[in-house]
């Protein structure tokens, strides 16, 4: 999965697909989108809206923990 695929996929399809993703896939999607938001200013609004969807999915899976599980995962993967 690359950021361009994520950004050009229909937003409702992306939201539905998020529900079926493993937690590693969700975290990878978040990581790719974060990188994309820094690298490509022209698509920042679209990227940020998708980041919000991923954040909601993480919070749904880890109630009350905000993004702590993602930050922990990211810390364990320093090369991302």
N, C-alpha and C positions, 0 to 999 in steps of 0.2 A: 504494500500500500504506500503510495506516495502522496505528498500534499496536493499535487495537481488533480489527482483522481478524487481526493476528498473534497476539494474545492469546487469541482465541476459536476459532481454528483448532485442530483436533485436533493434539496434540503430534507424533504420528507423521507426520501429513501435512505439518506444518511442517518437520520434519527432512528428509523426502524432498524437499520443494520447495527447501530450502536447497541441496541438491546440484546442482539444475538452474539455480540463479540465477547471473547474471553477478556478477563481483566487486563492481561498483558496487551491484547490488541487495543483496548480502550486507552491504556496508558501510552502505547506507541502512537496512536492517533493524536493524543494530546501533545506529545512531544513534537511530532511532525508539524502540527498546527502552530505551536509556539514558535518553532524555528521559522516557519513560513511568515508569521506575523512580523518578525523582525527583518526578514530578507526581502519581502515583496510588499512595498507600501501600497502599490496600486490595488491590491486585493484585500487590504487590511480589514475593511468592514465585513466582507464575506467571511474572512478567516475568524474574526472575533465572534461572529454569530455562531460559527461552528464550535469554537472553543467553549462558548456558553453551553451549548448542547452537551458537549463532553463533560463539562463540569457538573451539569445536572445529573448525568448518568453516573458519574463517580459518587456524587452525594447520595444518589438513590441506592447504590450498592453498599455504601459505607455511611449510614445515617449518623449525623452528629459529628462526623470526623472531618468535615469540610474536605480539603484536598490533601490532608496529611498522608493518606496511603499513596497518593501519586508522588508527593515530595519524597517520601521514603524510597519508593521504587526508583525514582530519578536519581537519588543519591547513591543507590546501589549500582547504577549504570553511569559512571562518570564520563564515559565516552560519548554520550548522547548530547 
